Amino acid sequence: MVKVKYLGHACFQFDDGSYKVLVDPFLSGNPLAAASAEEVEADYIFVTHGHGDHIGDALAIAKRTKAVICTTVDLADAMMQDPDLEVVTGNIGGTIAFPFGSAKFFQAIHGSGAAGTVSCGFVFEIGGKKIYHAGDTALMMDMQLLEEEKLDAALLPIGDFYTMGPKDAIRAAQFIKAGTVIPMHYSTFPYITQDPQQFVDALKEKGLGGMVLQPGETAEI
């Protein structure tokens, strides 16, 4: 069992009772953030790409908590050259073992925030569960590969404008066939305003599981 806490935008904290894993901690400057960068805890911090609404407070939180940052090789080279940081790097298709389980780098179609770097998502194994955090991405046929992962949960962007919108996210969910889908990356800014409950209702009409987490809410997966 793992506790999945939504902190707003694309930021989640996974807690298996021993380790806290934080993903894309955009908290400072996030009007919907459910915690401040000064109070959130982490043992590991994963960053999908270098846009400010994803790398966010990762470096500051890592320095305060001594958390290990994990991201792609090129993004670390471009944005994380700090002797006070412990950074583990990988790349698309690779899997890294951690004390909590593992994380596999999965491709994403999106900009990266730094020249020469790539965007990614992650498939986490933690607490005996598999959770896919898509990062920022468009719909892609590669998502069909994720059905074989037998995911317990998929965290998918639905905001449109910069990522896939609700209709494409439903198609992604149909490809992935996760136990439950949790929408993210919506309504933080006016131009990505979406109704997450409408999205989840549409999932259920397709026979797929889904739930809305409000910022600050936790689900047990």
C-alpha positions in Angstrom: 0.0 0.0 0.0 1.2 3.5 -0.8 -0.3 6.9 0.2 -0.6 9.2 -2.8 -0.9 12.8 -1.8 -1.8 15.5 -4.4 0.0 18.8 -3.7 -1.4 20.7 -6.7 -0.5 21.0 -10.4 1.7 18.0 -11.2 3.2 17.6 -7.7 2.6 14.4 -5.8 4.1 12.8 -2.7 4.2 9.0 -2.4 4.6 7.5 1.1 5.1 3.8 1.6 5.6 4.2 5.4 9.4 4.2 5.1 10.2 6.6 2.3 8.6 9.8 0.9 9.0 10.3 -2.8 8.2 13.8 -4.2 7.5 14.4 -7.9 7.7 17.8 -9.7 7.5 20.0 -6.6 6.1 23.3 -8.0 4.9 24.9 -4.8 6.3 28.4 -4.5 4.2 30.6 -6.9 1.6 27.9 -7.3 -1.8 29.4 -6.3 -3.2 25.9 -5.7 -0.3 24.4 -3.8 -1.4 22.4 -0.7 2.0 22.8 1.1 4.9 25.2 1.1 8.4 24.3 0.0 9.6 24.9 3.6 7.3 22.2 5.1 7.1 19.4 2.6 9.2 16.4 3.3 11.1 14.1 0.9 13.7 11.4 0.7 13.7 11.4 -3.1 12.6 14.0 -5.5 11.9 13.2 -9.2 11.9 15.9 -11.9 10.2 15.2 -15.2 11.6 18.2 -17.0 13.0 21.7 -16.5 10.0 24.0 -16.9 9.5 26.1 -13.8 6.2 24.6 -13.0 7.8 21.2 -12.7 11.4 21.6 -11.4 9.9 24.2 -9.1 11.4 24.0 -5.6 13.2 20.7 -6.2 16.7 22.1 -5.5 15.7 24.1 -2.4 13.8 21.1 -0.9 16.7 18.8 -1.6 19.1 21.0 0.1 16.9 21.3 3.2 15.9 17.7 3.5 19.0 16.1 2.0 16.7 14.3 -0.5 18.3 12.6 -3.5 17.1 14.2 -6.8 16.5 11.9 -9.8 16.2 13.2 -13.4 17.6 12.8 -16.8 21.3 13.1 -17.4 21.1 16.1 -19.6 18.7 18.0 -17.4 21.0 17.4 -14.4 24.0 18.7 -16.4 22.1 21.8 -17.5 20.3 22.8 -14.2 21.6 20.8 -11.2 25.4 21.5 -11.1 25.5 22.2 -7.4 28.0 20.4 -5.1 25.4 20.5 -2.3 23.0 18.3 -4.3 23.0 14.5 -4.6 21.7 13.7 -8.0 21.0 10.3 -9.6 20.6 10.4 -13.4 19.1 8.1 -16.0 17.5 8.3 -19.4 14.5 7.2 -21.4 13.9 3.4 -21.1 16.2 3.0 -18.2 15.2 1.7 -14.7 16.9 2.6 -11.5 16.6 0.7 -8.3 16.0 2.6 -5.1 15.5 1.5 -1.5 11.7 2.2 -1.9 11.6 0.1 -5.1 12.4 1.4 -8.6 11.7 4.1 -11.2 11.6 3.6 -14.9 12.1 6.6 -17.3 9.3 6.7 -19.8 9.1 8.9 -22.9 7.0 12.1 -23.0 6.3 14.4 -25.9 6.9 17.9 -24.6 9.4 20.7 -24.4 12.1 20.3 -21.7 13.0 23.7 -20.4 16.7 23.5 -21.3 18.3 23.2 -24.7 19.4 19.7 -25.5 17.4 18.0 -22.8 14.4 15.7 -23.0 11.1 15.5 -21.1 10.0 12.3 -19.4 7.5 10.5 -17.2 8.2 7.8 -14.6 6.8 4.4 -13.8 7.3 3.9 -10.1 7.3 0.7 -8.1 6.7 1.6 -4.5 4.8 0.0 -1.6 4.1 -3.1 -3.8 2.3 -0.9 -6.3 3.0 0.5 -9.8 2.3 4.2 -10.4 2.8 6.1 -13.7 3.4 9.8 -13.5 3.2 11.0 -17.1 4.8 14.4 -16.6 3.8 16.8 -19.3 3.0 15.0 -22.5 0.8 14.8 -25.6 -1.1 11.6 -26.3 1.2 9.1 -28.0 0.8 5.5 -29.2 3.7 4.5 -27.0 1.3 4.6 -24.1 -0.1 1.3 -25.3 3.2 -0.2 -24.0 2.1 0.7 -20.5 -0.8 -1.8 -20.4 1.8 -4.5 -19.9 3.0 -2.8 -16.8 -0.3 -3.5 -15.1 -0.4 -0.2 -13.4 -2.3 0.4 -10.2 -2.6 4.1 -10.9 -1.8 6.6 -13.7 -1.4 10.3 -13.1 -2.3 12.1 -16.3 -2.3 15.8 -17.4 -5.7 17.0 -18.6 -5.1 20.8 -18.9 -4.8 21.1 -22.7 -3.0 24.1 -24.2 0.5 22.8 -23.2 -0.3 19.1 -22.7 -3.0 16.6 -23.8 -6.5 17.7 -22.9 -9.4 15.6 -21.4 -10.4 13.9 -24.6 -6.8 12.8 -25.4 -6.2 11.9 -21.7 -9.2 9.5 -21.9 -7.7 7.9 -25.0 -4.4 7.6 -23.0 -6.3 5.9 -20.2 -7.8 3.5 -22.6 -4.3 2.6 -23.8 -2.9 2.3 -20.3 -5.7 0.5 -18.5 -4.5 1.4 -15.0 -6.5 0.5 -12.0 -7.3 4.1 -11.4 -6.6 7.4 -13.2 -5.9 10.6 -11.3 -6.0 13.9 -13.3 -3.4 16.5 -12.8 -1.9 19.6 -14.4 -5.2 21.6 -14.7 -6.7 24.8 -13.4 -3.5 26.2 -11.9 -3.7 29.0 -14.5 -6.7 30.3 -16.4 -5.7 28.9 -19.7 -5.6 25.3 -18.5 -8.9 25.4 -16.6 -10.7 22.0 -16.7 -13.4 20.2 -14.8 -11.6 17.1 -13.3 -14.9 15.5 -12.1 -16.3 15.7 -15.7 -13.1 13.9 -16.8 -13.5 11.2 -14.2 -17.1 10.7 -15.1 -16.2 10.3 -18.7 -13.6 7.7 -17.7 -16.3 5.7 -15.9 -18.6 5.8 -18.9 -15.7 4.0 -20.7 -15.5 1.4 -17.9 -12.3 2.9 -16.5 -11.5 3.7 -12.9 -10.7 7.3 -11.8 -10.7 9.7 -8.9 -10.3 13.4 -8.3 -7.9 14.4 -5.6 -8.1 18.0 -4.5 -4.8 19.6 -3.5 -4.0 18.3 -0.1 -6.0 15.1 -0.4 -4.5 11.7 -0.1 -5.6 8.3 -1.6 -4.4 4.9 -0.6 -3.4 2.9 -3.7 
